[in-house]
Amino acid sequence: MYTYTLHQYIPKRTNKFFSKVYWTNNKAKGIVAQSKFFEEFSVGSFKHAKNTNVFPGCWLFSPKQSGWERKRTAFFVHPEITKYHKTGKKETTNQTPTNFKIVSDFLSDSQITVIYATPIAKNSLNIIPSKDDFDSLDGLDRFIIKPQKEEDKKTNKEIRERIKLSTNPIIEELNSCIEWINDIDLIEFFDSWEGTGGWASRSNKPWTKNTESEFEKLQPQTLEANFLFEFFHVGFLKTHLKKPFNDPYDVDGFLLNGSVVCPIEIKEKFPAKIAKNSTINFFGIDVGRVIMMLRLCIGTGNEAFYIIREMDEETKKFVEWKYMLLSDIIKFSSWNLSAGGIGMTGGATQTLRLPYNEFKSFSGPDLNKDIKKMDKFFENQKF
């Protein structure tokens, strides 16, 4: 089933297979938007953010046990595989990247424990799914339906079990090749977190052609970083350690202006209308995202940014990057909740509507003004 060749990076074919197993189409669209934002930021596309840096995001987990609300932990994942020499010695030490301490201090101020995990390749990472694996995955996905009766649920369960049998060997092979290192023993750390009943939820439906096309255009180093970030969660923590979590979340990234740190949430969306014939447009945001950003920012009084990669609904073409500050989300959001998509735990989410005309251009001069007041969340609440 697998082809073996010597290299120390995740093969693109393996990356794509893994992503299609665990990412819904909406999740994949979000990853593409997030990746393109980081790529454009790195080449200086946002001229009004020239004195600002961007830092990759993290997982936010807490144990499924009493007192979980005071044990929230941020896990950052190194974006590259660190190699072993033939002697078994690590080629590099577990050095954290530039600006990590600034971000870590920001999270610590909000009573969030911070851990930086680095993947080490113990063996050759040569696990490449065959064409049959892909055909099996895509074919089975298309048979999963919305259950109308008990026999439908039974059919879906059987199909998901077949998907599990076809994908688990690949995940297990990768787990045998990758070791995660930190200044602490991660296995010992998670032993103190109760439970071994965790499992990784899988996608139910195939991606759209547009999502597949956008995914293929991402840079190799971007694909590698996304894979390792996700594999730490579903491969190591969920499949290998089988850890259950309470309230799992992720942060897409952080904007830094000197020592001031702001979390960012990045999505790809087109404007929606509040009613069929209405001229009033809005973008939605999950309520949980707003609460999470508030939790991270309230200890320091810093802002957060909700960043949109706006797309044209008909042509599927990129329009522009827009954003809204957390303080403006609080001021301008609807108060009544609307039904949202599927969240990290597999359940439905609730969303808030944000007026389209209150969003600003991330390429415009407003960004420069807002960067200067990134640490003034409470002052920015004034109308």
C-alpha positions as CSV (number, residue, x, y, z in Angstrom):
1,M,0.0,0.0,0.0
2,Y,2.8,2.4,0.8
3,T,5.8,3.6,-1.3
4,Y,9.1,4.1,0.6
5,T,11.8,6.7,-0.3
6,L,14.3,8.4,2.0
7,H,13.5,12.0,2.9
8,Q,13.0,14.1,6.1
9,Y,9.8,16.0,5.2
10,I,6.2,15.0,4.8
11,P,5.5,14.0,1.2
12,K,2.9,16.3,-0.4
13,R,0.7,13.3,-1.3
14,T,0.7,12.2,2.3
15,N,-0.1,15.7,3.5
16,K,-3.1,16.0,1.1
17,F,-4.5,12.6,2.1
18,F,-4.2,13.4,5.8
19,S,-5.8,16.8,5.4
20,K,-8.7,15.4,3.4
21,V,-9.3,12.8,6.1
22,Y,-9.5,15.3,9.0
23,W,-10.5,18.6,7.5
24,T,-14.0,19.5,6.4
25,N,-14.2,21.7,3.3
26,N,-14.8,24.8,5.5
27,K,-11.9,23.9,7.6
28,A,-9.7,23.5,4.6
29,K,-10.9,26.9,3.2
30,G,-9.9,28.5,6.6
31,I,-6.5,26.9,6.4
32,V,-6.0,28.2,2.9
33,A,-7.0,31.7,4.0
34,Q,-4.7,31.6,7.0
35,S,-1.8,30.3,4.9
36,K,-2.2,32.9,2.2
37,F,-2.3,35.6,4.9
38,F,1.0,34.5,6.3
39,E,2.6,34.1,2.9
40,E,1.5,37.6,1.8
41,F,2.6,39.1,5.1
42,S,6.0,37.6,4.7
43,V,6.6,39.3,1.4
44,G,5.4,42.7,2.6
45,S,2.0,42.8,0.8
46,F,0.4,44.9,3.6
47,K,2.3,48.2,3.4
48,H,0.5,49.7,6.5
49,A,1.7,46.8,8.6
50,K,5.4,47.4,7.9
51,N,6.4,47.8,11.5
52,T,4.3,44.8,12.6
53,N,5.3,41.1,12.7
54,V,3.1,38.0,12.5
55,F,3.6,34.9,14.6
56,P,2.0,31.4,14.0
57,G,-0.9,30.3,16.1
58,C,-1.3,27.6,18.7
59,W,-3.7,25.0,20.1
60,L,-5.6,25.7,23.3
61,F,-6.4,22.6,25.3
62,S,-7.5,21.9,28.9
63,P,-8.0,18.5,30.6
64,K,-11.4,16.8,30.8
65,Q,-11.4,16.9,34.6
66,S,-12.4,19.1,37.5
67,G,-10.7,22.5,37.4
68,W,-10.2,22.4,33.7
69,E,-11.0,26.1,33.4
70,R,-7.8,27.0,35.3
71,K,-5.6,24.6,33.3
72,R,-5.8,26.0,29.8
73,T,-2.6,25.3,28.0
74,A,-1.3,26.7,24.7
75,F,0.7,24.3,22.4
76,F,2.9,25.8,19.7
77,V,4.2,23.4,17.1
78,H,7.5,23.9,15.3
79,P,6.8,24.2,11.5
80,E,9.6,21.9,10.4
81,I,10.9,18.4,11.0
82,T,14.1,18.4,13.0
83,K,16.4,15.6,11.9
84,Y,18.4,12.9,13.7
85,H,22.0,12.2,12.8
86,K,22.9,8.6,12.2
87,T,24.5,8.6,15.6
88,G,21.1,9.3,17.1
89,K,21.9,12.8,18.2
90,K,19.6,15.6,17.4
91,E,20.8,17.9,14.6
92,T,19.4,21.0,16.4
93,T,18.4,21.8,20.0
94,N,14.9,22.7,20.9
95,Q,15.4,26.4,20.3
96,T,12.2,28.5,20.0
97,P,11.9,31.0,17.2
98,T,12.3,34.8,17.4
99,N,9.4,36.6,19.1
100,F,8.1,33.4,20.8
101,K,9.0,34.8,24.3
102,I,6.9,37.9,23.6
103,V,3.9,35.8,22.6
104,S,4.5,33.4,25.5
105,D,4.7,36.3,28.0
106,F,1.4,37.7,26.6
107,L,-0.4,34.3,27.2
108,S,1.2,33.9,30.6
109,D,-0.2,37.3,31.6
110,S,-3.6,35.7,31.0
111,Q,-2.8,32.7,33.1
112,I,-2.3,30.4,30.0
113,T,0.5,27.8,30.3
114,V,2.7,27.7,27.2
115,I,4.5,24.7,25.6
116,Y,6.5,24.7,22.4
117,A,6.7,21.2,20.8
118,T,9.3,20.3,18.2
119,P,8.9,17.2,15.9
120,I,11.9,14.9,15.5
121,A,12.1,12.4,12.7
122,K,13.2,9.1,14.3
123,N,12.8,7.2,11.0
124,S,12.4,8.0,7.3
125,L,9.1,9.7,6.6
126,N,8.3,7.7,3.5
127,I,4.7,6.9,4.0
128,I,2.9,7.7,0.8
129,P,-0.7,6.7,0.2
130,S,-1.5,4.9,-3.1
131,K,-4.0,6.0,-5.7
132,D,-6.3,3.3,-4.3
133,D,-6.2,4.9,-0.9
134,F,-7.3,8.2,-2.3
135,D,-10.0,6.6,-4.5
136,S,-11.3,4.7,-1.5
137,L,-11.4,7.8,0.7
138,D,-13.1,10.0,-1.9
139,G,-15.5,7.2,-2.9
140,L,-16.6,6.3,0.6
141,D,-17.0,10.0,1.7
142,R,-19.6,10.5,-1.0
143,F,-21.8,7.8,0.4
144,I,-22.2,9.4,3.8
145,I,-25.6,11.0,4.0
146,K,-27.7,12.9,6.5
147,P,-29.4,10.1,8.6
148,Q,-33.2,10.0,8.1
149,K,-33.8,6.7,9.9
150,E,-31.9,4.1,12.0
151,E,-30.7,2.1,9.1
152,D,-29.1,5.2,7.6
153,K,-27.1,5.7,10.8
154,K,-26.0,2.1,10.7
155,T,-24.8,2.5,7.1
156,N,-22.9,5.7,7.9
157,K,-21.2,4.0,10.9
158,E,-20.1,1.1,8.6
159,I,-18.7,3.5,6.0
160,R,-16.8,5.5,8.7
161,E,-15.4,2.3,10.0
162,R,-14.1,1.4,6.6
163,I,-12.5,4.9,6.3
164,K,-10.9,4.4,9.7
165,L,-9.5,1.1,8.6
166,S,-8.0,2.6,5.5
167,T,-6.5,5.7,7.1
168,N,-5.4,4.5,10.6
169,P,-2.4,2.5,9.3
170,I,-1.0,5.6,7.7
171,I,-1.4,7.6,10.9
172,E,0.2,4.9,13.0
173,E,3.1,4.7,10.6
174,L,3.7,8.4,10.9
175,N,3.4,8.2,14.7
176,S,6.2,5.6,14.7
177,C,8.4,8.0,12.7
178,I,7.9,11.3,14.7
179,E,8.9,12.1,18.2
180,W,7.8,15.3,20.0
181,I,10.4,17.0,22.2
182,N,10.1,19.9,24.7
183,D,11.9,21.1,27.8
184,I,9.5,18.8,29.6
185,D,8.5,15.2,29.0
186,L,5.2,15.5,27.0
187,I,4.2,11.9,27.7
188,E,4.6,12.5,31.4
189,F,2.9,15.8,31.2
190,F,-0.2,14.3,29.6
191,D,-0.3,11.4,32.0
192,S,-1.5,13.9,34.6
193,W,-4.5,14.7,32.4
194,E,-7.3,12.3,33.0
195,G,-8.8,10.0,30.4
196,T,-7.8,7.8,27.4
197,G,-11.0,7.9,25.5
198,G,-10.1,10.7,23.0
199,W,-10.5,10.2,19.3
200,A,-10.0,12.3,16.2
201,S,-13.2,13.3,14.3
202,R,-13.0,12.9,10.5
203,S,-14.5,14.9,7.6
204,N,-17.8,13.6,6.2
205,K,-17.8,15.2,2.8
206,P,-15.3,15.7,-0.1
207,W,-13.7,19.1,-0.8
208,T,-15.0,21.3,-3.6
209,K,-12.9,21.7,-6.7
210,N,-12.1,25.3,-5.8
211,T,-10.8,24.3,-2.3
212,E,-8.6,21.5,-3.8
213,S,-7.2,23.9,-6.4
214,E,-6.4,26.6,-3.7
215,F,-4.8,23.9,-1.5
216,E,-2.5,22.8,-4.3
217,K,-1.2,26.3,-4.8
218,L,0.2,26.6,-1.2
219,Q,4.0,26.7,-0.8
220,P,5.7,23.5,0.3
221,Q,6.9,25.0,3.6
222,T,3.3,26.2,4.3
223,L,1.9,22.7,3.7
224,E,4.5,21.2,6.0
225,A,3.8,23.6,8.8
226,N,0.0,23.0,8.5
227,F,0.5,19.3,8.5
228,L,2.7,19.2,11.6
229,F,0.3,21.5,13.5
230,E,-2.7,19.3,12.8
231,F,-0.8,16.0,13.2
232,F,0.3,17.1,16.8
233,H,-3.4,17.2,17.6
234,V,-5.0,14.3,15.7
235,G,-2.0,12.1,15.3
236,F,-0.1,12.4,18.5
237,L,-2.6,13.5,21.1
238,K,-5.8,12.0,19.8
239,T,-4.7,8.8,18.0
240,H,-1.6,7.9,19.9
241,L,-2.3,9.2,23.5
242,K,-6.1,9.1,23.0
243,K,-6.5,12.2,25.2
244,P,-9.9,13.8,25.7
245,F,-10.0,17.6,26.1
246,N,-12.5,20.0,27.5
247,D,-13.2,23.1,25.3
248,P,-10.5,22.5,22.6
249,Y,-9.7,25.6,20.5
250,D,-7.0,27.0,18.3
251,V,-5.6,30.5,17.6
252,D,-4.8,31.2,14.0
253,G,-1.9,33.6,14.8
254,F,-0.7,36.7,16.6
255,L,0.2,40.2,15.4
256,L,3.1,41.9,17.2
257,N,3.9,45.6,17.4
258,G,7.0,45.8,19.6
259,S,6.0,44.0,22.8
260,V,2.3,44.4,22.2
261,V,0.6,41.1,21.1
262,C,-2.8,40.6,19.5
263,P,-4.5,37.3,18.6
264,I,-5.8,37.0,15.1
265,E,-8.7,34.9,13.7
266,I,-8.6,34.4,9.9
267,K,-11.4,33.2,7.7
268,E,-12.4,33.0,4.0
269,K,-15.9,34.3,3.4
270,F,-18.2,36.1,1.1
271,P,-20.8,38.7,2.4
272,A,-24.1,37.2,3.4
273,K,-27.5,38.9,3.4
274,I,-29.7,39.1,6.5
275,A,-32.7,38.2,4.2
276,K,-33.2,37.1,0.6
277,N,-34.0,40.5,-0.9
278,S,-32.2,42.6,1.7
279,T,-29.4,45.1,0.8
280,I,-27.8,44.6,4.3
281,N,-24.7,42.4,4.2
282,F,-22.8,40.8,7.1
283,F,-20.0,38.5,8.0
284,G,-20.5,35.9,10.7
285,I,-18.2,34.9,13.6
286,D,-18.6,32.0,16.0
287,V,-19.6,33.1,19.4
288,G,-16.9,30.8,20.9
289,R,-14.2,32.7,18.9
290,V,-15.3,35.9,20.5
291,I,-15.2,34.5,24.0
292,M,-11.8,32.9,23.3
293,M,-10.3,36.1,22.1
294,L,-11.7,38.0,25.1
295,R,-10.2,35.4,27.4
296,L,-6.8,35.9,25.9
297,C,-7.0,39.7,25.8
298,I,-8.8,40.7,29.0
299,G,-5.7,40.2,31.2
300,T,-3.6,42.7,29.3
301,G,-6.2,45.0,27.7
302,N,-4.9,44.2,24.2
303,E,-6.9,44.0,21.0
304,A,-7.6,41.1,18.8
305,F,-8.1,41.1,15.0
306,Y,-10.8,39.2,13.0
307,I,-9.4,39.1,9.5
308,I,-11.5,38.1,6.4
309,R,-10.2,36.9,3.0
310,E,-13.2,38.2,1.1
311,M,-14.3,36.2,-1.9
312,D,-16.8,36.9,-4.6
313,E,-19.7,34.4,-4.2
314,E,-20.3,34.0,-7.9
315,T,-16.8,34.0,-9.4
316,K,-15.0,32.5,-6.4
317,K,-12.3,35.1,-7.0
318,F,-10.5,37.0,-4.3
319,V,-11.7,40.5,-3.5
320,E,-9.6,41.9,-0.7
321,W,-8.5,41.4,2.9
322,K,-10.7,43.0,5.6
323,Y,-10.6,43.2,9.4
324,M,-12.5,44.2,12.5
325,L,-11.1,44.8,15.9
326,L,-12.4,42.8,18.9
327,S,-13.6,46.1,20.5
328,D,-15.6,46.8,17.3
329,I,-17.0,43.2,17.4
330,I,-18.3,43.9,20.9
331,K,-19.8,47.3,19.8
332,F,-21.4,46.3,16.5
333,S,-22.3,42.6,16.6
334,S,-25.9,41.4,16.6
335,W,-27.3,40.3,19.9
336,N,-29.4,37.4,18.6
337,L,-27.5,34.2,17.7
338,S,-27.7,32.4,14.3
339,A,-27.0,28.8,13.5
340,G,-23.4,28.2,12.4
341,G,-21.3,25.4,11.0
342,I,-19.6,22.5,12.7
343,G,-17.0,23.2,15.4
344,M,-13.9,21.3,16.5
345,T,-15.8,18.8,18.7
346,G,-18.2,17.9,15.8
347,G,-21.2,19.9,17.2
348,A,-23.0,22.8,15.7
349,T,-21.8,26.3,16.5
350,Q,-23.7,29.6,17.0
351,T,-22.7,32.8,15.2
352,L,-23.0,36.5,15.6
353,R,-23.6,38.8,12.6
354,L,-21.2,41.6,12.0
355,P,-22.2,44.5,9.7
356,Y,-20.2,44.4,6.5
357,N,-19.8,48.1,6.3
358,E,-18.0,48.2,9.7
359,F,-15.1,46.1,8.4
360,K,-12.0,48.0,7.3
361,S,-9.5,47.2,4.5
362,F,-6.3,45.5,5.8
363,S,-4.5,47.2,3.0
364,G,-5.8,50.7,3.9
365,P,-4.5,53.5,6.2
366,D,-7.0,52.5,9.0
367,L,-4.8,49.6,9.8
368,N,-1.9,51.9,10.6
369,K,-4.1,53.8,13.0
370,D,-5.4,50.7,14.7
371,I,-2.0,49.2,15.1
372,K,-1.0,52.2,17.3
373,K,-3.9,51.4,19.7
374,M,-3.4,47.6,19.8
375,D,-3.0,47.7,23.6
376,K,-6.1,49.9,24.3
377,F,-9.0,47.5,24.1
378,F,-11.0,49.2,26.9
379,E,-10.4,52.7,25.5
380,N,-11.4,51.5,22.1
381,Q,-14.8,50.6,23.4
382,K,-15.9,54.2,23.3
383,F,-18.1,55.2,20.4
